[in-house]
Amino acid sequence: MRPLAAAPPTARAGRIAAPQAPPLAPAWREPPPVIRLRPGGDFRHDLLPGLPALSGFPFEVWRRLAAKALRQLARGPAFYAEPEGRPALRAAIAGHVSFVRGIACRAEDVLVTAGAQQAFDLLARVLVEPGRSVVAVEEPGYPPLRRALAAAGAVLAPVPVDAQGLIVEQLPPAARLVCVSPSHQFPMGRRCRCRAAWPCWSSRGATTR
């Protein structure tokens, strides 16, 4: 009689092995590049991205508003806020984008994140189907956005930009999602002015973000 083969550890005692999640994209596992500046270096124009201009930051105004917010917080009970963001902040954001961007929305339509990268990650998880979703991105464009989309399994399709922004006529037919900068495009710093061509493209059923 042949001995029975032992069951795998995950299948013993009537247990069902859970499906393993697909591994992250290789680009996501790579460490970010380290930028080393010469100590004490004197630069006439510092063009390093991702750093604020401290000379123009209103520290005094920021300190006064932060102290006021802390005083108001000390008067009430300490508890966790809503995961989608404080209602007053969401209402202020909805009013701002309605006036500045012409976007009709309410506070209930606003979701506050910890930063742009968390927003990219949430959008990628919701909108991207791993291995099948073709996402058009600006070339050149914002690298952290590409990493979040690649980690979610998106098939990236770089599209060149010109003086008016992303060239809509060069969008691939398979793209169902496009990431475009309405203003301050990275790294060119331009504003998107090619709005006339977007309705024709989006009418195919694609999504613009």
C-alpha positions in Angstrom: 0.0 0.0 0.0 1.3 3.4 -1.0 1.5 5.9 1.9 -0.8 8.9 1.6 0.9 12.2 0.9 0.8 14.8 3.7 -1.6 17.6 3.1 -0.1 21.1 2.8 0.0 23.1 6.0 -2.7 25.5 4.9 -5.1 22.7 4.1 -4.9 20.7 7.3 -7.7 20.2 9.8 -10.3 21.3 7.3 -8.8 24.7 6.7 -9.2 26.4 3.4 -6.1 28.3 2.1 -6.9 32.0 1.3 -5.9 33.2 -2.2 -2.6 35.0 -2.2 -2.6 38.6 -3.2 -0.6 39.4 -6.4 2.8 40.8 -5.7 3.4 44.5 -6.0 4.9 45.8 -9.2 8.7 45.7 -9.2 9.0 49.5 -9.5 7.0 49.9 -6.2 9.5 47.7 -4.3 12.5 49.7 -5.4 13.8 52.2 -2.9 13.3 55.9 -3.8 16.3 57.7 -5.2 18.4 59.6 -2.6 19.3 63.1 -3.5 22.4 64.3 -1.7 23.3 68.0 -1.7 26.7 69.4 -1.0 26.7 70.6 2.7 26.8 74.3 2.8 26.3 74.7 -0.9 25.2 78.1 -2.1 22.7 77.9 -5.0 21.4 81.0 -6.9 18.3 79.1 -8.0 17.2 76.0 -6.1 15.1 73.9 -8.6 14.8 70.8 -6.4 11.2 69.6 -6.6 9.1 68.8 -3.7 10.5 71.4 -1.3 8.5 74.6 -0.3 9.9 78.0 -0.7 10.5 78.9 2.9 11.3 82.5 2.2 7.7 83.1 1.1 5.9 80.9 3.6 3.7 82.9 6.1 5.1 81.4 9.3 3.6 84.0 11.6 0.1 83.6 10.1 0.4 79.8 10.2 1.5 79.9 13.8 -1.4 82.2 14.8 -4.0 80.0 13.1 -2.5 76.8 14.5 -2.6 78.2 18.0 -6.3 79.3 17.5 -7.2 75.8 16.3 -5.5 74.2 19.3 -7.3 76.4 21.7 -10.7 75.5 20.1 -9.7 71.8 20.2 -8.9 72.0 24.0 -12.5 73.2 24.7 -14.1 70.0 23.5 -13.8 66.3 24.1 -10.9 64.4 22.4 -12.2 61.8 19.9 -11.4 60.5 16.5 -12.8 62.6 13.6 -14.8 61.2 10.7 -12.6 59.1 8.4 -13.7 61.1 5.4 -12.7 64.4 7.0 -14.1 66.9 9.4 -17.5 68.3 8.1 -16.4 72.0 8.4 -13.3 71.3 6.3 -15.2 69.3 3.7 -17.8 72.1 3.4 -15.0 74.7 3.0 -13.4 72.6 0.2 -16.7 72.2 -1.6 -17.3 75.9 -1.5 -13.8 76.6 -2.7 -13.9 74.3 -5.7 -17.4 75.4 -6.6 -16.3 79.0 -6.8 -12.7 78.6 -8.2 -13.1 75.5 -10.4 -16.8 75.6 -11.3 -17.3 72.1 -9.9 -20.9 71.6 -8.5 -20.4 69.5 -5.3 -21.5 69.3 -1.7 -19.6 68.5 1.4 -20.9 65.0 1.2 -19.0 64.6 -2.1 -15.6 65.5 -0.7 -13.2 63.0 0.8 -10.2 64.4 2.7 -7.0 62.4 2.5 -3.6 62.7 4.2 -2.0 63.9 1.0 -1.9 63.5 -2.7 -0.2 60.1 -2.6 -3.0 58.6 -0.5 -5.5 60.1 -2.9 -3.7 58.5 -5.8 -3.6 55.1 -4.0 -7.3 55.2 -3.3 -8.2 56.2 -6.8 -6.0 53.4 -8.2 -7.6 50.8 -6.0 -11.1 51.8 -7.0 -10.6 52.5 -10.8 -7.9 50.1 -11.9 -8.5 46.5 -12.8 -5.1 44.8 -12.4 -3.5 43.8 -15.7 -6.4 45.1 -17.9 -6.9 48.8 -17.2 -4.9 51.0 -19.7 -4.2 54.3 -18.0 -2.9 57.3 -20.0 -0.4 59.5 -18.1 1.5 62.6 -19.0 5.0 62.3 -20.5 6.8 63.8 -18.7 4.7 63.5 -15.6 4.5 63.1 -11.9 6.5 59.9 -10.9 4.7 59.1 -7.6 1.4 59.0 -9.5 2.8 56.4 -11.9 4.1 54.3 -9.0 0.7 54.2 -7.4 -1.0 53.2 -10.6 1.7 50.6 -11.4 1.3 49.1 -7.9 -2.4 48.6 -8.5 -1.6 46.7 -11.7 -2.4 49.4 -14.3 -1.0 49.3 -17.8 0.6 52.7 -18.2 0.4 54.5 -21.6 2.6 57.6 -21.6 1.2 60.5 -23.8 3.4 63.5 -24.6 2.5 67.0 -23.5 3.0 70.3 -25.4 2.5 74.0 -24.6 -1.3 73.4 -24.1 -1.0 70.2 -21.9 -1.6 66.6 -22.8 -2.0 66.0 -26.5 -5.5 64.5 -26.7 -5.2 63.3 -30.3 -2.4 60.9 -29.2 -4.4 59.1 -26.5 -4.4 55.4 -27.2 -7.7 53.9 -28.2 -7.5 51.3 -25.4 -7.2 53.9 -22.6 -10.2 54.0 -20.3 -8.6 56.3 -17.7 -6.4 59.4 -18.2 -4.6 61.3 -15.5 -4.1 65.0 -16.6 -3.0 68.1 -14.7 -5.4 71.0 -14.9 -2.8 73.4 -13.7 0.9 73.4 -12.6 1.8 70.3 -14.6 4.8 68.5 -13.3 7.6 69.1 -14.2 6.7 71.6 -16.9 4.6 73.9 -14.7 2.0 74.6 -17.5 -1.7 74.8 -17.4 -4.0 72.6 -19.4 -5.7 74.6 -22.2 -6.8 71.8 -24.5 -10.3 71.5 -22.9 -12.2 71.6 -26.2 -11.0 68.1 -27.2 -11.8 66.4 -23.9 -15.6 66.1 -24.4 -15.2 64.2 -27.6 -12.7 61.8 -26.1 -14.6 61.3 -22.8 -17.9 60.6 -24.7 -16.4 57.2 -25.6 -17.1 56.1 -22.0 -13.6 56.7 -20.6 -12.8 58.4 -17.3 -10.9 61.6 -16.9 -9.1 62.4 -13.6 
